[in-house]
Amino acid sequence: SAVISQKPSRDICQRGTSLTIQCQVDSQVTMMFWYRQQPGQSLTLIATANQGSEATYESGFVIDKFPISRPNLTFSTLTVSNMSPEDSSIYLCSVKHRASGYTDTQYFGPGTRLTVL
Amino acid sequence: GENVEQHPSTLSVQEGDSAVIKCTYSDSASNYFPWYKQELGKRPQLIIDIRSNVGEKKDQRIAVTLNKTAKHFSLHITETQPEDSAVYFCAASTEDGTSYGKLTFGQGTILTVHP
C-alpha cells in the first residue's frame, strides 16, 4: 500500500486567513484527491488533483476558495482560503495506488483537523 | 451523478453476534464497491471491496454481497468483536479496465459491539 503523510496534522486559524495543507506519498501515484469530512459526517470529495494541469473540482467547490497544486506524482497541496468557521473540518488527502499486477486501490492520509475561530 | 444510501446509521450488537450494513446506489454504470472502516480519530481504512463481476467476496469474518439487478450491496461481519466498533462507509464508483473514477460515499454506519 501507499504511505501517505499530511502536514499539518491540526491547526487553529483565525477567520479571514488561509492555510495550506501538504500531502506527500512514498511512491508515484496516478491520481490524488482531496476530501472534506465534517464532524460526524461522511467524506465529501473537494477535487481531483491532476499532475501538470488544473484540478477538477466537484460541485460546490471552487478554485478561488480551495486552490490545489500538484507539481509531481508524489506531492500535492490544498489551500483553504479566506477561512470562516464553516471551514472547520478534517481535510483528507487520498491517492489511487496500484500494487504490481493488481487494480487500483484508494488510500487515505491521516487528515488535517482544521478549526477556524 | 451517483448517489449512495447507507443503512442503518447506527448499529449496536453484542459481541459474537453478526452485523449487516446495507447500501443502495443509483448509477447502473457503477461496478466497483469498496468498504472503509474508520476508527475514532483515524483515517478511513479499506477493509474489503467487490467488483460487479462477482456476487460475493469473503475475507475471514468479513463478507460483501452485491446484487446488481437491485443495485444494492451489503457488508456482513460475523462473530463481532469490540475492536470492530467503528464507523463503516460504503462507496461506489465506475471502474474501467484497471482504474476507477471518483468514489461516492454513503453516509456511514456507527457500529458498536458491546462486550
Interface residues (C-beta under 8 A of the other chain):
Chain A: T30 M31 F33 Q41 S42 L43 T44 L45 T48 E58 L92 K96 R98 T103 D104 T105 Q106 Y107 F108 G109 P110 G111
Chain B: P34 Y36 K42 R43 P44 Q45 L46 D49 F89 E95 T98 S99 Y100 K102 L103 T104 F105 G106 Q107 G108
